[in-house]
Amino acid sequence: MSYRYESQGRTPKSIAALVGMLLVIAGLEFIGTVWWIVVLVALISLPAALDVLLNVRSSLDLDDERLFWKNRSQEVTIPLFEIEKVRFDGRMDLSTRVTIVLRDGRKLRLPYDALPPHKELESELQSRDVRTERNAFTVL
């Protein structure tokens, strides 16, 4: 049985963030802020604008033989027998970073846009006898 997760860039959260940034930019322009500060704030909103405009799709597939993910910049397939463990690290911003440690010592970080809910992914990996490790909080 296979597990599949898909996400896309055009979400209500990213649209709301983009609209919020546009309102901030309009407010800065309205009060007469120096042009380079307005441009700097506009550049901060560029990644959200690209996500909304391009609507990039990301996915993660997990079956009994392999782990596969695809996003805008990568397409990775890892046979499960090559995975030593999957590490789930809690972050200061309350997000979770997932690192795949391979038997040869290499580490691959699962991109955030292809990351399903971490507890769901952890249980799917454990059901396939992949060792997982959870670190409640890490600074770096």
URMOGI-V689408 format. One record per run of one state. SS is the DSSP state (H for helix, E for strand, L for the rest). FROM is the first residue (numbers start at 1). TO is the last residue. Records with the same first field share a line. If there is no record, write none. Layout:
# URMOGI-V689408
SS = FROM-TO + FROM-TO
This chain:
# URMOGI-V689408
L = 1-2 + 9-11 + 31-34 + 45-45 + 55-56 + 63-65 + 71-74 + 91-95 + 103-106 + 110-111 + 115-117 + 128-131 + 136-140
E = 3-8 + 57-62 + 66-70 + 75-79 + 83-90 + 96-102 + 107-109 + 132-135
H = 12-30 + 35-44 + 46-54 + 80-82 + 112-114 + 118-127
